[in-house]
Amino acid sequence: MMELRYNPLTDEWVIVSAATQKRPVQPSKTECPICVGGLELPEEYDLVTFENRYPSLKKDPPPVDWKDKGPFRKEESRGICEVVVYTSDHNTALPGMPLKQIEKLVEMWVDRTRDLSQHDFVKYIFIFENRGKEVGASLPHPHGQIYAFPFLPKRIEVKIDAMRNWYEEERKCPICEVLESEGEERKVYETEHFLALVPFYARFPYEVHIYPKRHVSTLLEFSKEEKKEFAKVLKVVTAKYDKLFDQEFPYMMMFFQAPFNEEDVSHFFHFHVEFNPPKRDRDKLKWMASVETGTWTFINPVVPEEAARQLRETEVEI
């Protein structure tokens, strides 16, 4: 079964996809499906993207034979789910990848964003990586995913509404104002074009955001120099994570950009990256329990300024 179901209690769509249960879990180090010669990629490659064999959304989804029954509504799960394999090297990840390889990865994200946005049914392009079994990653081979949604996911709607309201009141993008107001105490790493910080409003103990200093709303607006620096910042932040507790640091990495084929929100929506790691200490996890899950009200047990200091003082080689 593949379909979208509407929740009238929260005004959001839920993806129902039985196919995701069939996604492969690597049975052994010698049977990775995205290594060269594996099930998905039998030929040599450098980095590659392909449509997920077990998607939640499809270009040509099965039809939904359904008439609305009161509050019960369904739609076809039209969209695109892609896998992005960062490198053919199974035993690395963003922290250990050569900078040139990450630069090529950034170019691929830009290319895929451009291509996917050409489909008129695509409203939102969400680039993300789940690293580590703690956040549900089933394969350790370095890879991420791209979801091209046929609707605006609820949290994206909330972000857009909040940024719009701030802009209408202050006549300034909220992230631009954060960049103007931010001091040293929450800074993790800075380049000419980017600032990585633990935000004042961090929800997770070691949450890091990456903000372009120039107001851009999507990856498509990055200059050549910004794309190179973006790759460097991603490597530094993830390397700091690994060095912090001297272990492979699990995280959810998420790119937030303006919608496509929708209302133009580029004047107030500022592209940004969020890292949401589940660690609250070397051997402790920050669980998403009832308060966080049920109300979206997060309880952060680590003061953001202290988390920023620890990450800032963690020195890494690029």
N, C-alpha and C positions, 0 to 999 in steps of 0.2 A: 504493500500500500504506500502511495505517495500522494500527499495532499496538504493543503493549508487549511487550518481550522481557526475560526475567529473566536476570540475571547471577549465577550461584551462587558466583562467586569473590569478589564484593563485596557480595552480598545487596542488590542494587539493580535497579530497573527502568530499561530504556533505551527511549526513545520512537523508533520507526521511522516516519518520515513523509515519503514521497516528495513530498507536496504542497508542502513548504516550498521545494523547488527552484524552484517557479513564482512565488515572491514577487517583486513588481516592484522593479526597481532604477530609480531616476529617470533617464530618458534625457537630460533637459535641464531647465533652470530653468523652462521654460514648460509642462512636462508632469508636474507633481507630482500623483500620484493622490489625495492627501489635502488639496490646496488646494481652495478653493471652486470648483466647476465641474469638479473632477477626477473620475476614474473612481469613486472610493469615495464622494465627497461632492459631488454636483452642486448642492445647495442651499446657501444661506447658513447659516453656523453661527458660534457663539462658541467653544465647546469641545464635544467629543462623544466618545462611545465606541461601538464596534460590534464584532461578532464578526469575527475575522480570516477573510478569504476563503481563506487558505491555512494552515489551522491544523495544529498538531501534535496537538491533542486536540479532540474534538467531543462535543457532548451526545448525538448519535445516531451513534456511530462504526460503520463497517462491521463485520459479525460476523466473528469469528475462528473458522474451522473447523479446530480443532486439538486433538489429544490429546497430553498431555505425553509426551515421549519421553526418558526418563531426565532429564538435567539441562536439557533444552530445553523451556522453558515460554513460553506466550504468553497475552496477555489483550487484550481490547478497549481501545482508547485513548480511554476515556470521560473527558471533562473539558471545559473551556471555555478558549478563547484569545481575548482581546479586545485591540483596539487603542484606546489613549486618546490623542486628539489634543488637545494643550494649548491651542491657539489657531488661529485662521484665518490669522494672520500667519506667512507662510512664513519671513521673514527675521529671526526672533528665536529665543530659547531661554530656559530658566529664568533665566539671569542678566539678560536684558534685558526680560523680561515685567513688566508692572505688577504690583505686589504684590497688588492686588485680583484679578487674573486667577489668580495662584497660589493665593490663598485659595479661589477657586471650584474650582480643580483639586483641592485637598485635600478639599473637600466631595464632589467626584465620586469620589475614591478611597474615601472613607468609604461613600458610597452603593453603589458597586459591591461593596465588601467585604461590606456587609450583604446585598445581593441574592444574590450568588454563594454566600454561606454557607448560604443556605436550601436549596440542593440537597444532599440527603443523601449523594450520591456524592462531594461535594467535601470533601477532607481538608485541603488546604493552598491558601492564596491568596497568590500571589507577585506583587508589584507591582515593576516594574523599568523602567529606561530604559537603552538603549545609545546613547551619544552619540559620534558620530565614526566615520569609516571604520576607524580603528585597532581598534575593538571590533566591527566587522561591521555597523554601521548602514548600511542601503541607501538610506534617505531622510533628507535633512537637515531636513525640516520637523519642528518640535518635537513629539515624540510619545513615548509609552512603551507598555508592554504589561502585561497581567495574565494570568497562567496560574492556572487553578483546577485543581489536581491531584487525581486520584483516589487518590493514595498520598502518603506523606511522602517527599520527596526525601532522598537519603542525607545531604547536608550538614545538612539540617534535623534529621534524626534525631541526628546527632552533636552539634549545638548543644543539643538538648533533653536528651540524656543527660548532657552536660557540665554544663549548668545545674542539672539535677536532682541530680547527684552533689555539686556545690558546696553546694547548698541543704541537702542532707541532712547534710553535714559541718559547715557553718558556720551553718545556720539563717538564712541571708540570701541573697537573690538576688545573683548575682555582679556584675551591672551596677550594682545599688544600692551594692554595696561599692566598685566602681570609682569611682562618683560621690563617695562619702564620702572616698576616699583620694587622688583626683586633685588635683594642684597646678596651677601656672600653666605649667609648662614644655611641656606637650603641648596646652594649650588653643588652639583656633583662634577660637572665637566662643562667647559665652554670653548667654543671656537669662534671664528669671525662671524659665522652665519647661524650658529645654533647654540642653544642653552639646554643642558640636561640638568634637571633638578628633582629633588623630592618636594612635591608641591605642598604649600601651606595647608591644603585641604586633602592631603593623602588619606586614602581609605585603607590601604594595605601597609604593613610595617616598613617595607623597603620598596615601596612604589616609586618609580621614576618616570617622569614625563620628559619628552624631547620637544622643544618648541623652536621652529624656525624664527629667526629674528625679523626677517622680512615677512610681511603679511601675504601669505599664499594660502589658497583654499584646497588645492589638490596637488598630488605629486606631479601632475602635468606642467605645473608652473615653475618647478625647480630649474634653476640655471645649471649649466655644466659644473660650475664650481660648487654649487650647493649640493648637487648629487654626490660629488666626491667627498665633501665634508660630512654629509649625512652617513655615508658608509663608515667613515672614521668614527663618528660618534656612536653608532650602533656597536662597533667592535669594542670601543673603550667601555661603554656601559656594561655590556655583557661580560667583558673580561673582569671588570670590577666585581660584578656579581660572583663570578667563579672564585676570585681571589679572596673575597670577604670571609668566607668560611672554609676556604680550601676544599671545595667540592663542586661538582656540577650543579649549578644553581637552577632550580626549576622556575619557570615564569610563563605568563601569558603576555605576548607582545601583540599590540593592536594598533593599527593605523586608522586614524579618524580623518576623513576628508569630506568635502562637501558632496551632496548628492549629484546625480547626473539625470538628465531628462526630466528635471523637476524645476521648481522655482529657483531662481538664481539667488543664492545666499552668500556669494563670494565676498561681499563687502563686509560681512561681520563674522563669517565662519573661518577660523584659522586652523589650518592643518596641524595635527599633533599626533604624537605617539605616546601610548601608555604601556608601561610594563607593570603588570600586576603579579608579583611573586607570592606564593603561598607560605613562604618561610617567615617566621617571626624570631627565630634564633637558629643556631647551628642544627639543633636536633628537635626543633618544635615547629609545627605547622600552624598557620592561621586559618582555622576552619571557617567556611561560610555556613554559619548556623542559622537559627531561626530569625534572629533580629535582622541580620544582614540580608538573608534571602527573602524573608517575608515582607520587610518594610523598606529595603534599600538603605537602611540606616546603619552605617558601619561603625564599629568600635575598634579603633587603632591602638594597640597596646605599646607601640613604640613612638616616641615623640618625633615628628618629622625632621626637626632640626638635628637630633641626635643620629637618626638614620643617615641623613645627608652628610654629616661629619664623618661617620664611619666609611661611607662610600667614597667621599672626596679624598680622604687620607689613605685609601687603598690604592697603591701605586701599581700600575700595570705597564707592560711594554706593548707597543703597537706593532 
